[in-house]
Amino acid sequence: MRHHRSTTLAALLGAFAVFAVPAGAGEIAAEGQAGYRDLAFANTAQALFGSSSGGTFGGALRYTFWRGAFASFGYRTFSKDGERVFVASSTAPVQKLGFPLSVKIESLPLTVGYRFRVGHTIVPYVAAGAAFTKYQETSTVAGESFDQSVSKTGFTGAGGVEVGKGPLRFGAEAGYTTVSGAIGTDGVSKVYGEDDIGGFHVVGKVVLAFGIK
């Protein structure tokens, strides 16, 4: 896990360096994000955790390189704790087994988009791109640990609004990510026929901009 965090940090710093080189040509912005996520594998999550949604947080670096056109590289994480279950069929009742289970989903969205009405107090935007996603599952059964980890690339799209004209701004975003084929080969997700670890998100943002455009 420490290696993955180091890799993530290096990627973010690398992206910032790439964006920063032509800083005179546009605007660089750093975002802090926190909000809500609803998982695409809703039935599986409901069985394991009692809920398919929860909090999510992260951040992003954005470079506006031509008029309102921009590129963004970010990081977002989601985690949930529950327990292992047995489900005979998609319509059968869920039987709790009492063994703890934790899931963590980390996403690195790389997007391009367009900001409308740049220079105004309220600036809407849209974006789309790739989502490099890691799914980690950890559980303990009778004192023995069982870990599962898979990385997949999917697609993401979002729309939002940013408020403010100075260096400090605020915003909100809603979007959807699809990362299919990551789970669903065994266990509860196979019973429900769910293989997508993406989902819907709504986040609030605090934005710090440099080289205001």
C-alpha positions as CSV (number, residue, x, y, z in Angstrom):
1,M,0.0,0.0,0.0
2,R,2.9,2.4,0.8
3,H,4.4,1.7,-2.6
4,H,1.0,2.5,-4.3
5,R,0.8,5.8,-2.3
6,S,4.3,6.7,-3.4
7,T,3.5,6.0,-7.0
8,T,0.3,8.1,-6.8
9,L,2.2,11.0,-5.3
10,A,4.9,10.8,-7.9
11,A,2.3,10.7,-10.7
12,L,0.6,13.8,-9.3
13,L,3.9,15.7,-9.0
14,G,4.8,14.6,-12.5
15,A,1.5,15.8,-13.9
16,F,2.0,19.2,-12.0
17,A,5.4,19.5,-13.6
18,V,4.1,18.9,-17.1
19,F,1.3,21.4,-16.6
20,A,3.6,24.0,-15.0
21,V,6.1,24.2,-17.8
22,P,3.9,26.5,-20.0
23,A,2.4,28.3,-17.1
24,G,2.6,31.6,-18.8
25,A,0.1,30.4,-21.4
26,G,-2.8,29.6,-19.1
27,E,-4.0,28.8,-15.6
28,I,-3.0,26.2,-13.2
29,A,-5.4,25.2,-10.4
30,A,-5.2,22.8,-7.4
31,E,-8.5,21.2,-6.2
32,G,-9.4,19.6,-2.9
33,Q,-12.6,17.5,-3.2
34,A,-15.0,15.8,-0.8
35,G,-18.4,14.3,-1.2
36,Y,-20.6,11.3,-1.9
37,R,-20.2,8.2,-4.1
38,D,-22.8,5.5,-5.1
39,L,-21.3,2.2,-6.3
40,A,-22.2,0.6,-9.6
41,F,-22.2,-2.9,-7.9
42,A,-25.1,-1.8,-5.8
43,N,-26.6,-5.3,-4.9
44,T,-23.2,-6.7,-4.0
45,A,-22.4,-3.7,-1.8
46,Q,-25.7,-3.8,-0.2
47,A,-25.2,-7.5,0.8
48,L,-21.7,-6.9,2.1
49,F,-21.9,-3.5,3.7
50,G,-25.6,-2.8,4.1
51,S,-25.3,0.2,1.8
52,S,-24.0,1.0,-1.7
53,S,-22.9,4.5,-1.0
54,G,-20.6,6.5,1.2
55,G,-18.1,9.3,1.5
56,T,-15.3,10.0,-1.0
57,F,-12.5,12.5,-1.1
58,G,-9.4,13.4,-3.1
59,G,-8.0,16.2,-5.2
60,A,-6.8,17.2,-8.7
61,L,-4.4,19.4,-10.7
62,R,-5.9,21.3,-13.7
63,Y,-4.3,23.2,-16.5
64,T,-6.3,25.5,-18.7
65,F,-4.3,25.6,-21.9
66,W,-6.5,27.4,-24.5
67,R,-9.4,29.6,-23.9
68,G,-11.6,27.4,-21.7
69,A,-10.0,24.0,-22.7
70,F,-8.3,22.2,-19.9
71,A,-6.6,19.0,-18.8
72,S,-6.9,17.5,-15.3
73,F,-5.2,14.7,-13.4
74,G,-6.7,13.7,-10.0
75,Y,-7.0,11.2,-7.2
76,R,-10.1,10.0,-5.5
77,T,-10.6,7.3,-2.8
78,F,-13.6,5.4,-1.4
79,S,-13.6,2.8,1.4
80,K,-16.2,0.6,3.1
81,D,-16.3,-2.0,5.9
82,G,-18.6,-4.9,6.2
83,E,-18.5,-8.7,6.5
84,R,-18.5,-11.8,4.3
85,V,-21.8,-13.2,3.3
86,F,-23.3,-16.2,1.5
87,V,-26.0,-15.7,-1.1
88,A,-27.4,-18.8,-2.9
89,S,-29.0,-16.8,-5.7
90,S,-29.8,-13.3,-6.7
91,T,-33.3,-13.6,-5.2
92,A,-32.2,-15.6,-2.0
93,P,-31.8,-13.9,1.4
94,V,-28.3,-12.7,2.4
95,Q,-26.7,-14.8,5.2
96,K,-24.1,-13.0,7.3
97,L,-21.0,-15.0,8.1
98,G,-19.4,-12.8,10.7
99,F,-16.0,-12.5,9.0
100,P,-14.9,-8.8,8.6
101,L,-14.3,-7.5,5.1
102,S,-12.9,-4.1,3.9
103,V,-13.0,-2.7,0.4
104,K,-11.0,0.3,-0.9
105,I,-11.3,1.8,-4.4
106,E,-8.7,4.3,-5.6
107,S,-9.2,6.2,-8.9
108,L,-6.8,8.3,-10.9
109,P,-9.0,10.2,-13.4
110,L,-7.2,11.8,-16.4
111,T,-9.6,14.1,-18.2
112,V,-9.9,16.9,-20.8
113,G,-12.8,19.3,-20.8
114,Y,-14.0,22.8,-21.4
115,R,-14.9,25.7,-19.0
116,F,-17.6,28.0,-20.3
117,R,-17.8,31.7,-19.6
118,V,-14.2,31.9,-18.4
119,G,-13.6,35.2,-16.5
120,H,-17.1,35.3,-15.1
121,T,-18.0,34.7,-11.4
122,I,-19.9,31.5,-12.3
123,V,-18.1,29.1,-14.7
124,P,-19.8,25.8,-15.7
125,Y,-17.6,23.0,-17.2
126,V,-17.8,19.5,-18.7
127,A,-15.0,16.9,-18.8
128,A,-14.4,13.3,-19.9
129,G,-11.5,10.9,-20.0
130,A,-10.0,7.7,-18.5
131,A,-10.2,6.5,-15.0
132,F,-7.3,4.3,-13.8
133,T,-8.8,2.4,-10.9
134,K,-7.5,0.0,-8.2
135,Y,-9.9,-2.2,-6.2
136,Q,-8.6,-3.7,-3.0
137,E,-10.5,-6.2,-0.8
138,T,-9.2,-7.5,2.5
139,S,-10.9,-10.0,4.9
140,T,-10.0,-12.4,7.7
141,V,-11.6,-15.8,7.9
142,A,-10.8,-18.0,11.0
143,G,-7.7,-16.0,11.6
144,E,-6.4,-16.2,8.1
145,S,-6.2,-13.2,5.8
146,F,-7.5,-13.1,2.3
147,D,-6.5,-10.2,0.1
148,Q,-7.6,-9.4,-3.5
149,S,-6.4,-6.5,-5.6
150,V,-7.1,-5.7,-9.2
151,S,-6.4,-2.6,-11.4
152,K,-8.5,-1.7,-14.4
153,T,-8.9,1.3,-16.7
154,G,-12.4,2.7,-17.4
155,F,-14.1,5.8,-18.6
156,T,-15.4,8.8,-16.6
157,G,-17.5,11.9,-17.4
158,A,-18.5,14.9,-15.3
159,G,-20.0,18.3,-15.2
160,G,-19.9,21.0,-12.7
161,V,-19.7,24.6,-11.8
162,E,-17.0,26.8,-10.3
163,V,-17.8,30.0,-8.4
164,G,-15.3,32.9,-7.9
165,K,-12.9,35.0,-9.9
166,G,-9.9,35.3,-7.6
167,P,-7.3,32.8,-6.6
168,L,-9.6,31.1,-4.1
169,R,-12.8,29.6,-5.5
170,F,-15.5,27.0,-4.7
171,G,-17.3,24.5,-6.9
172,A,-19.4,21.4,-7.2
173,E,-19.3,18.4,-9.6
174,A,-21.4,15.4,-10.5
175,G,-20.2,12.6,-12.6
176,Y,-20.2,8.9,-13.5
177,T,-17.4,6.4,-13.9
178,T,-17.6,2.9,-15.5
179,V,-14.9,0.3,-14.9
180,S,-16.2,-3.0,-16.1
181,G,-14.6,-6.5,-15.8
182,A,-12.9,-5.8,-12.5
183,I,-15.0,-8.2,-10.3
184,G,-17.8,-10.7,-10.9
185,T,-15.8,-13.9,-11.5
186,D,-16.6,-15.4,-8.1
187,G,-18.3,-14.7,-4.8
188,V,-21.3,-12.4,-4.3
189,S,-20.6,-10.2,-7.3
190,K,-20.9,-13.3,-9.5
191,V,-24.2,-14.2,-8.0
192,Y,-25.6,-10.7,-8.8
193,G,-23.9,-10.5,-12.2
194,E,-22.1,-7.3,-11.3
195,D,-18.6,-6.5,-12.6
196,D,-18.3,-2.7,-12.6
197,I,-16.4,-1.0,-9.8
198,G,-17.3,2.5,-11.0
199,G,-20.3,4.6,-9.9
200,F,-21.9,8.0,-9.5
201,H,-20.2,10.8,-7.5
202,V,-21.1,14.2,-6.3
203,V,-18.3,16.3,-4.7
204,G,-17.7,19.8,-3.4
205,K,-14.5,21.6,-4.3
206,V,-12.1,24.1,-2.9
207,V,-10.0,25.5,-5.8
208,L,-6.7,27.5,-5.5
209,A,-5.8,29.0,-8.9
210,F,-2.5,30.4,-10.2
211,G,-1.8,32.5,-13.3
212,I,-5.4,33.5,-13.4
213,K,-7.0,33.5,-16.8
